[in-house]
Amino acid sequence: MNDSSNDSVRLDKWLWAARFFKTRRLAVEAIDGGKVKVDGVRAKPAKAIKPGAELSIRKGPYEHVVHVLGLSERRGPAKEAQALYAETPESVERREALAAELKASSVPVPDSRPNKRDRRRLAEFKQRGRGDSG
């Protein structure tokens, strides 16, 4: 089967065209790292993708589960890229819940850098912690 025909596209090219990865090299690295599955099975970068395939794509802490709707070998505008797939409602729900959880558990950022007095107190606190445990 010829990959340049309109009935299938290489997985790495499709991920790049659908804007999941900024470059094809990043797409290949994610595929080789096991972060992309096609119909629940680990795939290779040259795997032929057809409409109807289900892809599981892990990027950082988030996992996208999408159904392939269209094919493209070229990277176009974001509107065109979004038309190539449909994300499952369960996937969207899980990602939003995880994003909210990560946001709620994030460490507060101080307003300014610690001054000399704060640094001394922190050093003393750390030193006391080491002395008690030894």
C-alpha positions as CSV (number, residue, x, y, z in Angstrom):
1,M,0.0,0.0,0.0
2,N,1.3,3.4,-0.9
3,D,1.5,5.9,2.0
4,S,1.1,8.9,-0.3
5,S,-2.4,7.7,-1.3
6,N,-5.4,9.3,0.5
7,D,-6.5,6.1,2.3
8,S,-3.7,6.1,4.9
9,V,-1.0,8.3,6.4
10,R,2.1,7.5,8.5
11,L,1.4,7.9,12.2
12,D,4.3,10.3,12.8
13,K,3.1,12.5,9.9
14,W,-0.5,12.5,11.1
15,L,0.5,13.5,14.7
16,W,2.6,16.3,13.3
17,A,-0.2,17.5,10.9
18,A,-2.8,17.3,13.7
19,R,-0.6,19.5,15.8
20,F,-0.1,17.1,18.7
21,F,3.7,17.6,18.3
22,K,5.6,20.6,17.0
23,T,8.0,18.5,14.9
24,R,8.0,15.0,13.3
25,R,11.1,14.2,15.3
26,L,9.2,14.8,18.6
27,A,6.3,12.7,17.3
28,V,8.7,9.9,16.5
29,E,10.4,10.1,19.9
30,A,6.9,9.9,21.6
31,I,5.9,6.9,19.5
32,D,9.2,5.1,20.2
33,G,8.9,6.0,23.9
34,G,5.5,4.2,24.1
35,K,3.5,7.4,24.6
36,V,1.3,6.7,21.5
37,K,-1.0,3.7,21.0
38,V,-3.1,2.9,18.0
39,D,-6.3,0.9,18.9
40,G,-4.7,0.1,22.3
41,V,-1.5,-1.3,20.8
42,R,1.9,0.3,20.8
43,A,2.8,1.3,17.3
44,K,5.8,2.3,15.2
45,P,6.2,5.7,13.4
46,A,5.6,4.2,10.0
47,K,2.2,2.6,11.0
48,A,-0.5,3.4,8.5
49,I,-3.3,5.4,10.1
50,K,-6.8,5.3,8.6
51,P,-10.0,7.2,9.5
52,G,-11.8,5.4,12.4
53,A,-8.6,4.5,14.3
54,E,-8.4,5.3,18.0
55,L,-5.2,6.9,19.2
56,S,-4.1,7.3,22.8
57,I,-1.6,10.1,23.1
58,R,0.2,10.9,26.3
59,K,1.8,14.4,26.6
60,G,3.1,15.1,30.1
61,P,0.5,14.2,32.7
62,Y,-2.3,14.4,30.2
63,E,-3.7,11.6,28.0
64,H,-5.7,12.4,24.9
65,V,-7.9,9.7,23.4
66,V,-9.0,10.6,19.9
67,H,-10.7,9.1,16.9
68,V,-9.2,9.8,13.5
69,L,-11.7,11.6,11.3
70,G,-9.4,12.8,8.5
71,L,-6.0,12.4,7.0
72,S,-3.3,15.0,6.1
73,E,0.4,14.7,5.3
74,R,0.9,18.5,5.6
75,R,0.7,20.7,8.6
76,G,-1.9,23.4,8.1
77,P,-3.8,25.9,10.2
78,A,-5.1,24.9,13.7
79,K,-8.7,24.8,12.4
80,E,-7.8,22.2,9.7
81,A,-5.8,20.2,12.3
82,Q,-8.7,20.1,14.7
83,A,-10.9,18.7,11.9
84,L,-8.6,15.7,11.6
85,Y,-9.8,14.2,14.9
86,A,-12.5,14.1,17.6
87,E,-11.5,13.7,21.2
88,T,-13.7,11.4,23.3
89,P,-15.8,13.0,26.0
90,E,-14.3,10.8,28.7
91,S,-10.8,11.9,27.7
92,V,-11.8,15.6,27.9
93,E,-13.4,15.0,31.3
94,R,-10.3,13.2,32.6
95,R,-7.9,15.9,31.4
96,E,-10.0,18.8,32.8
97,A,-10.3,17.0,36.2
98,L,-6.5,16.4,36.2
99,A,-5.8,20.0,35.3
100,A,-8.0,21.2,38.1
101,E,-6.3,18.8,40.6
102,L,-2.9,20.0,39.5
103,K,-3.9,23.6,39.8
104,A,-5.3,23.1,43.3
105,S,-2.2,21.2,44.5
106,S,0.3,23.6,43.1
107,V,2.8,25.2,45.4
108,P,2.2,28.9,46.0
109,V,4.7,31.2,44.5
110,P,6.2,33.8,46.9
111,D,5.7,37.5,46.1
112,S,9.5,38.2,46.2
113,R,12.9,36.5,46.7
114,P,13.9,35.7,50.3
115,N,16.0,38.4,51.9
116,K,19.2,37.7,53.9
117,R,17.3,37.2,57.1
118,D,14.9,34.7,55.5
119,R,17.8,32.8,54.0
120,R,19.5,32.5,57.3
121,R,16.3,31.2,59.0
122,L,15.8,28.7,56.2
123,A,19.5,27.5,56.6
124,E,19.0,27.1,60.3
125,F,15.8,25.2,59.8
126,K,17.4,22.8,57.4
127,Q,20.4,22.3,59.7
128,R,18.2,21.5,62.6
129,G,16.4,18.9,60.5
130,R,19.6,17.1,59.6
131,G,20.8,17.2,63.2
132,D,17.7,15.5,64.7
133,S,17.6,12.7,62.2
134,G,21.3,11.6,62.6
